[in-house]
Amino acid sequence: MTAIKIRNVALHHFANLDYDSVSLQQIAEDVGIRKASLYAHYKNKEDIFFHVLNHAMKLGKRAIVAFFVNHKDQPLQTTVHSFFPLVYERK
């Protein structure tokens, strides 16, 4: 459970700051643990970042699959236009 909490807090930090500005100390404080305790769950900041990135990619993939499943009864062209409205509005 703590690893998930660390990942979620780190996601917030990485989404709002650049990689170099993210502090393991701040992540630990926001989670409510000591910085040294982070290493029981992750090797280092890079390891946390890649877990965060992997999680975000999985969420994105699920959202894309769900969108196309929910629109499976529409013609593909309509579904694609719905999925990428800004791309088609610019033409």
N, CA, C and O atoms as a printed pandas DataFrame, in Angstrom:
     atom_number atom_name residue_name chain_id  residue_number  x_coord  y_coord  z_coord
0              1         N          MET        A               1    0.820   -1.190    0.000
1              2        CA          MET        A               1    0.000    0.000    0.000
2              3         C          MET        A               1    0.866    1.257    0.000
3              4         O          MET        A               1    0.543    2.233   -0.677
4              5         N          THR        A               2    1.955    1.238    0.750
5              6        CA          THR        A               2    2.824    2.411    0.799
6              7         C          THR        A               2    3.447    2.692   -0.557
7              8         O          THR        A               2    3.580    3.854   -0.943
8              9         N          ALA        A               3    3.833    1.651   -1.290
9             10        CA          ALA        A               3    4.428    1.851   -2.613
10            11         C          ALA        A               3    3.456    2.561   -3.543
11            12         O          ALA        A               3    3.861    3.412   -4.335
12            13         N          ILE        A               4    2.191    2.220   -3.454
13            14        CA          ILE        A               4    1.174    2.867   -4.282
14            15         C          ILE        A               4    1.006    4.319   -3.868
15            16         O          ILE        A               4    0.878    5.199   -4.719
16            17         N          LYS        A               5    1.005    4.570   -2.580
17            18        CA          LYS        A               5    0.889    5.952   -2.098
18            19         C          LYS        A               5    2.091    6.772   -2.544
19            20         O          LYS        A               5    1.939    7.920   -2.961
20            21         N          ILE        A               6    3.276    6.195   -2.459
21            22        CA          ILE        A               6    4.479    6.882   -2.932
22            23         C          ILE        A               6    4.338    7.195   -4.414
23            24         O          ILE        A               6    4.602    8.320   -4.840
24            25         N          ARG        A               7    3.926    6.212   -5.197
25            26        CA          ARG        A               7    3.757    6.402   -6.636
26            27         C          ARG        A               7    2.772    7.514   -6.937
27            28         O          ARG        A               7    3.021    8.347   -7.808
28            29         N          ASN        A               8    1.650    7.534   -6.221
29            30        CA          ASN        A               8    0.626    8.546   -6.474
30            31         C          ASN        A               8    1.092    9.947   -6.089
31            32         O          ASN        A               8    0.818   10.914   -6.799
32            33         N          VAL        A               9    1.788   10.052   -4.977
33            34        CA          VAL        A               9    2.339   11.351   -4.568
34            35         C          VAL        A               9    3.410   11.780   -5.570
35            36         O          VAL        A               9    3.459   12.944   -5.968
36            37         N          ALA        A              10    4.258   10.854   -5.974
37            38        CA          ALA        A              10    5.301   11.171   -6.947
38            39         C          ALA        A              10    4.696   11.596   -8.274
39            40         O          ALA        A              10    5.220   12.499   -8.926
40            41         N          LEU        A              11    3.614   10.969   -8.684
41            42        CA          LEU        A              11    2.929   11.367   -9.914
42            43         C          LEU        A              11    2.544   12.831   -9.859
43            44         O          LEU        A              11    2.753   13.572  -10.819
44            45         N          HIS        A              12    1.988   13.244   -8.745
45            46        CA          HIS        A              12    1.608   14.650   -8.565
46            47         C          HIS        A              12    2.839   15.550   -8.712
47            48         O          HIS        A              12    2.782   16.573   -9.394
48            49         N          HIS        A              13    3.932   15.176   -8.084
49            50        CA          HIS        A              13    5.148   15.983   -8.148
50            51         C          HIS        A              13    5.728   16.029   -9.563
51            52         O          HIS        A              13    6.075   17.102  -10.057
52            53         N          PHE        A              14    5.831   14.878  -10.210
53            54        CA          PHE        A              14    6.393   14.850  -11.556
54            55         C          PHE        A              14    5.495   15.580  -12.562
55            56         O          PHE        A              14    5.992   16.147  -13.535
56            57         N          ALA        A              15    4.199   15.570  -12.335
57            58        CA          ALA        A              15    3.279   16.265  -13.235
58            59         C          ALA        A              15    3.368   17.780  -13.080
59            60         O          ALA        A              15    3.069   18.520  -14.018
60            61         N          ASN        A              16    3.773   18.239  -11.915
61            62        CA          ASN        A              16    3.794   19.675  -11.652
62            63         C          ASN        A              16    5.180   20.303  -11.671
63            64         O          ASN        A              16    5.302   21.527  -11.702
64            65         N          LEU        A              17    6.221   19.487  -11.652
65            66        CA          LEU        A              17    7.599   19.980  -11.640
66            67         C          LEU        A              17    8.400   19.227  -12.687
67            68         O          LEU        A              17    7.974   18.173  -13.159
68            69         N          ASP        A              18    9.545   19.755  -13.048
69            70        CA          ASP        A              18   10.411   18.965  -13.917
70            71         C          ASP        A              18   11.144   17.923  -13.069
71            72         O          ASP        A              18   11.217   18.043  -11.846
72            73         N          TYR        A              19   11.672   16.925  -13.723
73            74        CA          TYR        A              19   12.292   15.785  -13.033
74            75         C          TYR        A              19   13.316   16.231  -11.992
75            76         O          TYR        A              19   13.307   15.756  -10.856
76            77         N          ASP        A              20   14.192   17.141  -12.385
77            78        CA          ASP        A              20   15.262   17.565  -11.481
78            79         C          ASP        A              20   14.753   18.309  -10.255
79            80         O          ASP        A              20   15.418   18.322   -9.219
80            81         N          SER        A              21   13.581   18.928  -10.363
81            82        CA          SER        A              21   13.028   19.686   -9.235
82            83         C          SER        A              21   12.267   18.820   -8.239
83            84         O          SER        A              21   11.942   19.272   -7.141
84            85         N          VAL        A              22   11.986   17.588   -8.617
85            86        CA          VAL        A              22   11.268   16.684   -7.711
86            87         C          VAL        A              22   12.226   16.218   -6.628
87            88         O          VAL        A              22   13.320   15.729   -6.907
88            89         N          SER        A              23   11.791   16.381   -5.394
89            90        CA          SER        A              23   12.619   16.034   -4.244
90            91         C          SER        A              23   12.090   14.765   -3.575
91            92         O          SER        A              23   10.907   14.665   -3.251
92            93         N          LEU        A              24   12.979   13.809   -3.378
93            94        CA          LEU        A              24   12.581   12.601   -2.650
94            95         C          LEU        A              24   12.167   12.951   -1.224
95            96         O          LEU        A              24   11.273   12.322   -0.658
96            97         N          GLN        A              25   12.811   13.940   -0.657
97            98        CA          GLN        A              25   12.452   14.383    0.695
98            99         C          GLN        A              25   11.007   14.870    0.729
99           100         O          GLN        A              25   10.261   14.535    1.650
100          101         N          GLN        A              26   10.607   15.657   -0.267
101          102        CA          GLN        A              26    9.242   16.178   -0.309
102          103         C          GLN        A              26    8.229   15.061   -0.539
103          104         O          GLN        A              26    7.155   15.060    0.064
104          105         N          ILE        A              27    8.566   14.115   -1.404
105          106        CA          ILE        A              27    7.677   12.970   -1.625
106          107         C          ILE        A              27    7.483   12.224   -0.312
107          108         O          ILE        A              27    6.357   11.911    0.075
108          109         N          ALA        A              28    8.579   11.947    0.360
109          110        CA          ALA        A              28    8.502   11.217    1.639
110          111         C          ALA        A              28    7.650   11.980    2.643
111          112         O          ALA        A              28    6.805   11.385    3.312
112          113         N          GLU        A              29    7.858   13.288    2.759
113          114        CA          GLU        A              29    7.075   14.093    3.703
114          115         C          GLU        A              29    5.589   14.042    3.353
115          116         O          GLU        A              29    4.745   13.899    4.237
116          117         N          ASP        A              30    5.272   14.160    2.064
117          118        CA          ASP        A              30    3.861   14.133    1.647
118          119         C          ASP        A              30    3.212   12.772    1.887
119          120         O          ASP        A              30    2.011   12.684    2.143
120          121         N          VAL        A              31    4.010   11.724    1.803
121          122        CA          VAL        A              31    3.503   10.373    2.072
122          123         C          VAL        A              31    3.370   10.143    3.574
123          124         O          VAL        A              31    2.529    9.366    4.027
124          125         N          GLY        A              32    4.214   10.834    4.336
125          126        CA          GLY        A              32    4.196   10.666    5.786
126          127         C          GLY        A              32    5.201    9.643    6.281
127          128         O          GLY        A              32    5.000    8.998    7.310
128          129         N          ILE        A              33    6.286    9.505    5.529
129          130        CA          ILE        A              33    7.339    8.571    5.911
130          131         C          ILE        A              33    8.689    9.297    5.856
131          132         O          ILE        A              33    8.784   10.426    5.375
132          133         N          ARG        A              34    9.720    8.627    6.357
133          134        CA          ARG        A              34   11.072    9.179    6.257
134          135         C          ARG        A              34   11.621    8.908    4.857
135          136         O          ARG        A              34   11.248    7.927    4.214
136          137         N          LYS        A              35   12.501    9.778    4.398
137          138        CA          LYS        A              35   13.106    9.604    3.078
138          139         C          LYS        A              35   13.760    8.231    2.943
139          140         O          LYS        A              35   13.642    7.589    1.899
140          141         N          ALA        A              36   14.441    7.782    3.981
141          142        CA          ALA        A              36   15.105    6.472    3.932
142          143         C          ALA        A              36   14.112    5.338    3.688
143          144         O          ALA        A              36   14.470    4.311    3.111
144          145         N          SER        A              37   12.879    5.518    4.121
145          146        CA          SER        A              37   11.856    4.475    3.943
146          147         C          SER        A              37   11.434    4.308    2.486
147          148         O          SER        A              37   10.898    3.267    2.108
148          149         N          LEU        A              38   11.674    5.326    1.674
149          150        CA          LEU        A              38   11.359    5.207    0.245
150          151         C          LEU        A              38   12.129    4.049   -0.382
151          152         O          LEU        A              38   11.635    3.361   -1.276
152          153         N          TYR        A              39   13.346    3.852    0.108
153          154        CA          TYR        A              39   14.220    2.840   -0.482
154          155         C          TYR        A              39   13.804    1.409   -0.155
155          156         O          TYR        A              39   14.359    0.459   -0.708
156          157         N          ALA        A              40   12.846    1.253    0.725
157          158        CA          ALA        A              40   12.277   -0.078    0.974
158          159         C          ALA        A              40   11.333   -0.473   -0.161
159          160         O          ALA        A              40   11.002   -1.646   -0.331
160          161         N          HIS        A              41   10.902    0.535   -0.940
161          162        CA          HIS        A              41    9.926    0.307   -2.008
162          163         C          HIS        A              41   10.493    0.553   -3.404
163          164         O          HIS        A              41   10.087   -0.097   -4.367
164          165         N          TYR        A              42   11.427    1.486   -3.509
165          166        CA          TYR        A              42   12.007    1.862   -4.798
166          167         C          TYR        A              42   13.518    2.033   -4.639
167          168         O          TYR        A              42   14.010    2.375   -3.564
168          169         N          LYS        A              43   14.248    1.786   -5.743
169          170        CA          LYS        A              43   15.710    1.877   -5.699
170          171         C          LYS        A              43   16.195    3.322   -5.567
171          172         O          LYS        A              43   17.118    3.611   -4.805
172          173         N          ASN        A              44   15.557    4.230   -6.324
173          174        CA          ASN        A              44   15.990    5.618   -6.375
174          175         C          ASN        A              44   14.911    6.459   -7.072
175          176         O          ASN        A              44   13.836    5.951   -7.390
176          177         N          LYS        A              45   15.197    7.727   -7.303
177          178        CA          LYS        A              45   14.204    8.606   -7.933
178          179         C          LYS        A              45   13.864    8.132   -9.341
179          180         O          LYS        A              45   12.704    8.185   -9.751
180          181         N          GLU        A              46   14.855    7.676  -10.073
181          182        CA          GLU        A              46   14.609    7.184  -11.428
182          183         C          GLU        A              46   13.644    6.001  -11.411
183          184         O          GLU        A              46   12.760    5.911  -12.262
184          185         N          ASP        A              47   13.806    5.108  -10.461
185          186        CA          ASP        A              47   12.924    3.951  -10.322
186          187         C          ASP        A              47   11.490    4.403  -10.033
187          188         O          ASP        A              47   10.538    3.874  -10.606
188          189         N          ILE        A              48   11.349    5.372   -9.149
189          190        CA          ILE        A              48   10.009    5.914   -8.858
190          191         C          ILE        A              48    9.426    6.519  -10.127
191          192         O          ILE        A              48    8.268    6.270  -10.460
192          193         N          PHE        A              49   10.230    7.317  -10.839
193          194        CA          PHE        A              49    9.754    7.964  -12.063
194          195         C          PHE        A              49    9.263    6.936  -13.076
195          196         O          PHE        A              49    8.196    7.114  -13.665
196          197         N          PHE        A              50   10.026    5.861  -13.288
197          198        CA          PHE        A              50    9.616    4.863  -14.268
198          199         C          PHE        A              50    8.370    4.099  -13.821
199          200         O          PHE        A              50    7.567    3.699  -14.664
200          201         N          HIS        A              51    8.192    3.891  -12.521
201          202        CA          HIS        A              51    6.953    3.286  -12.040
202          203         C          HIS        A              51    5.773    4.238  -12.271
203          204         O          HIS        A              51    4.692    3.805  -12.670
204          205         N          VAL        A              52    5.983    5.517  -12.022
205          206        CA          VAL        A              52    4.950    6.524  -12.269
206          207         C          VAL        A              52    4.606    6.547  -13.756
207          208         O          VAL        A              52    3.431    6.539  -14.121
208          209         N          LEU        A              53    5.616    6.576  -14.605
209          210        CA          LEU        A              53    5.400    6.617  -16.051
210          211         C          LEU        A              53    4.656    5.373  -16.534
211          212         O          LEU        A              53    3.727    5.473  -17.335
212          213         N          ASN        A              54    5.060    4.219  -16.053
213          214        CA          ASN        A              54    4.395    2.967  -16.427
214          215         C          ASN        A              54    2.925    2.987  -16.015
215          216         O          ASN        A              54    2.052    2.572  -16.778
216          217         N          HIS        A              55    2.660    3.471  -14.804
217          218        CA          HIS        A              55    1.278    3.558  -14.316
218          219         C          HIS        A              55    0.461    4.521  -15.181
219          220         O          HIS        A              55   -0.670    4.214  -15.556
220          221         N          ALA        A              56    1.031    5.674  -15.492
221          222        CA          ALA        A              56    0.325    6.660  -16.319
222          223         C          ALA        A              56    0.036    6.099  -17.711
223          224         O          ALA        A              56   -1.040    6.331  -18.264
224          225         N          MET        A              57    0.984    5.369  -18.274
225          226        CA          MET        A              57    0.775    4.768  -19.594
226          227         C          MET        A              57   -0.335    3.713  -19.553
227          228         O          MET        A              57   -1.139    3.621  -20.481
228          229         N          LYS        A              58   -0.378    2.922  -18.487
229          230        CA          LYS        A              58   -1.446    1.924  -18.344
230          231         C          LYS        A              58   -2.809    2.602  -18.251
231          232         O          LYS        A              58   -3.773    2.155  -18.871
232          233         N          LEU        A              59   -2.885    3.685  -17.474
233          234        CA          LEU        A              59   -4.150    4.414  -17.351
234          235         C          LEU        A              59   -4.573    4.996  -18.693
235          236         O          LEU        A              59   -5.747    4.951  -19.060
236          237         N          GLY        A              60   -3.609    5.539  -19.414
237          238        CA          GLY        A              60   -3.910    6.095  -20.734
238          239         C          GLY        A              60   -4.396    5.024  -21.694
239          240         O          GLY        A              60   -5.358    5.237  -22.432
240          241         N          LYS        A              61   -3.740    3.884  -21.687
241          242        CA          LYS        A              61   -4.139    2.777  -22.565
242          243         C          LYS        A              61   -5.554    2.316  -22.234
243          244         O          LYS        A              61   -6.364    2.082  -23.131
244          245         N          ARG        A              62   -5.847    2.186  -20.935
245          246        CA          ARG        A              62   -7.201    1.772  -20.534
246          247         C          ARG        A              62   -8.250    2.771  -21.013
247          248         O          ARG        A              62   -9.323    2.381  -21.474
248          249         N          ALA        A              63   -7.937    4.056  -20.903
249          250        CA          ALA        A              63   -8.884    5.091  -21.323
250          251         C          ALA        A              63   -9.128    5.019  -22.830
251          252         O          ALA        A              63  -10.263    5.162  -23.285
252          253         N          ILE        A              64   -8.074    4.801  -23.595
253          254        CA          ILE        A              64   -8.217    4.701  -25.049
254          255         C          ILE        A              64   -9.039    3.479  -25.427
255          256         O          ILE        A              64   -9.955    3.570  -26.245
256          257         N          VAL        A              65   -8.713    2.335  -24.832
257          258        CA          VAL        A              65   -9.465    1.108  -25.128
258          259         C          VAL        A              65  -10.937    1.286  -24.733
259          260         O          VAL        A              65  -11.829    0.902  -25.490
260          261         N          ALA        A              66  -11.191    1.858  -23.568
261          262        CA          ALA        A              66  -12.570    2.069  -23.116
262          263         C          ALA        A              66  -13.321    2.985  -24.073
263          264         O          ALA        A              66  -14.490    2.744  -24.374
264          265         N          PHE        A              67  -12.663    4.025  -24.548
265          266        CA          PHE        A              67  -13.312    4.944  -25.488
266          267         C          PHE        A              67  -13.755    4.198  -26.736
267          268         O          PHE        A              67  -14.904    4.321  -27.160
268          269         N          PHE        A              68  -12.845    3.421  -27.331
269          270        CA          PHE        A              68  -13.191    2.724  -28.570
270          271         C          PHE        A              68  -14.205    1.604  -28.333
271          272         O          PHE        A              68  -15.036    1.348  -29.206
272          273         N          VAL        A              69  -14.165    0.939  -27.201
273          274        CA          VAL        A              69  -15.163   -0.077  -26.876
274          275         C          VAL        A              69  -16.536    0.575  -26.721
275          276         O          VAL        A              69  -17.539    0.044  -27.198
276          277         N          ASN        A              70  -16.575    1.727  -26.052
277          278        CA          ASN        A              70  -17.847    2.426  -25.838
278          279         C          ASN        A              70  -18.423    3.010  -27.128
279          280         O          ASN        A              70  -19.608    3.337  -27.188
280          281         N          HIS        A              71  -17.595    3.139  -28.147
281          282        CA          HIS        A              71  -18.063    3.685  -29.428
282          283         C          HIS        A              71  -18.024    2.644  -30.545
283          284         O          HIS        A              71  -17.992    2.994  -31.725
284          285         N          LYS        A              72  -18.027    1.376  -30.175
285          286        CA          LYS        A              72  -17.865    0.315  -31.171
286          287         C          LYS        A              72  -19.018    0.235  -32.167
287          288         O          LYS        A              72  -18.853   -0.308  -33.260
288          289         N          ASP        A              73  -20.173    0.765  -31.806
289          290        CA          ASP        A              73  -21.320    0.698  -32.707
290          291         C          ASP        A              73  -21.346    1.846  -33.709
291          292         O          ASP        A              73  -22.192    1.866  -34.603
292          293         N          GLN        A              74  -20.442    2.791  -33.573
293          294        CA          GLN        A              74  -20.351    3.903  -34.515
294          295         C          GLN        A              74  -19.390    3.542  -35.635
295          296         O          GLN        A              74  -18.516    2.693  -35.460
296          297         N          PRO        A              75  -19.548    4.182  -36.781
297          298        CA          PRO        A              75  -18.556    3.958  -37.840
298          299         C          PRO        A              75  -17.168    4.385  -37.348
299          300         O          PRO        A              75  -17.051    5.328  -36.566
300          301         N          LEU        A              76  -16.142    3.707  -37.796
301          302        CA          LEU        A              76  -14.787    3.979  -37.332
302          303         C          LEU        A              76  -14.390    5.435  -37.564
303          304         O          LEU        A              76  -13.766    6.052  -36.700
304          305         N          GLN        A              77  -14.744    5.983  -38.713
305          306        CA          GLN        A              77  -14.376    7.367  -39.017
306          307         C          GLN        A              77  -14.995    8.333  -37.995
307          308         O          GLN        A              77  -14.334    9.276  -37.560
308          309         N          THR        A              78  -16.235    8.107  -37.618
309          310        CA          THR        A              78  -16.911    8.937  -36.624
310          311         C          THR        A              78  -16.220    8.809  -35.268
311          312         O          THR        A              78  -16.010    9.801  -34.570
312          313         N          THR        A              79  -15.871    7.577  -34.905
313          314        CA          THR        A              79  -15.198    7.335  -33.630
314          315         C          THR        A              79  -13.850    8.033  -33.588
315          316         O          THR        A              79  -13.511    8.678  -32.596
316          317         N          VAL        A              80  -13.086    7.907  -34.655
317          318        CA          VAL        A              80  -11.769    8.540  -34.709
318          319         C          VAL        A              80  -11.905   10.060  -34.643
319          320         O          VAL        A              80  -11.133   10.720  -33.947
320          321         N          HIS        A              81  -12.877   10.618  -35.360
321          322        CA          HIS        A              81  -13.116   12.064  -35.310
322          323         C          HIS        A              81  -13.521   12.495  -33.904
323          324         O          HIS        A              81  -13.150   13.581  -33.458
324          325         N          SER        A              82  -14.264   11.667  -33.215
325          326        CA          SER        A              82  -14.648   11.973  -31.838
326          327         C          SER        A              82  -13.457   11.899  -30.897
327          328         O          SER        A              82  -13.365   12.665  -29.937
328          329         N          PHE        A              83  -12.558   10.987  -31.173
329          330        CA          PHE        A              83  -11.401   10.802  -30.315
330          331         C          PHE        A              83  -10.372   11.917  -30.495
331          332         O          PHE        A              83   -9.716   12.330  -29.539
332          333         N          PHE        A              84  -10.242   12.391  -31.714
333          334        CA          PHE        A              84   -9.267   13.441  -32.026
334          335         C          PHE        A              84   -9.957   14.703  -32.544
335          336         O          PHE        A              84   -9.666   15.135  -33.659
336          337         N          PRO        A              85  -10.855   15.300  -31.776
337          338        CA          PRO        A              85  -11.617   16.441  -32.309
338          339         C          PRO        A              85  -10.748   17.647  -32.682
339          340         O          PRO        A              85  -11.030   18.310  -33.681
340          341         N          LEU        A              86   -9.727   17.942  -31.926
341          342        CA          LEU        A              86   -8.908   19.114  -32.232
342          343         C          LEU        A              86   -8.124   18.963  -33.518
343          344         O          LEU        A              86   -7.921   19.935  -34.245
344          345         N          VAL        A              87   -7.684   17.751  -33.803
345          346        CA          VAL        A              87   -6.931   17.505  -35.025
346          347         C          VAL        A              87   -7.808   17.771  -36.238
347          348         O          VAL        A              87   -7.354   18.370  -37.213
348          349         N          TYR        A              88   -9.057   17.331  -36.185
349          350        CA          TYR        A              88   -9.935   17.478  -37.333
350          351         C          TYR        A              88  -10.543   18.872  -37.424
351          352         O          TYR        A              88  -10.942   19.291  -38.511
352          353         N          GLU        A              89  -10.625   19.601  -36.319
353          354        CA          GLU        A              89  -11.149   20.966  -36.340
354          355         C          GLU        A              89  -10.158   21.935  -36.970
355          356         O          GLU        A              89  -10.569   22.961  -37.514
356          357         N          ARG        A              90   -8.863   21.635  -36.911
357          358        CA          ARG        A              90   -7.836   22.534  -37.434
358          359         C          ARG        A              90   -7.755   22.522  -38.949
359          360         O          ARG        A              90   -7.239   23.471  -39.540
360          361         N          LYS        A              91   -8.241   21.494  -39.581
361          362        CA          LYS        A              91   -8.132   21.395  -41.052
362          363         C          LYS        A              91   -9.016   22.385  -41.745
363          364         O          LYS        A              91   -9.044   22.433  -42.975
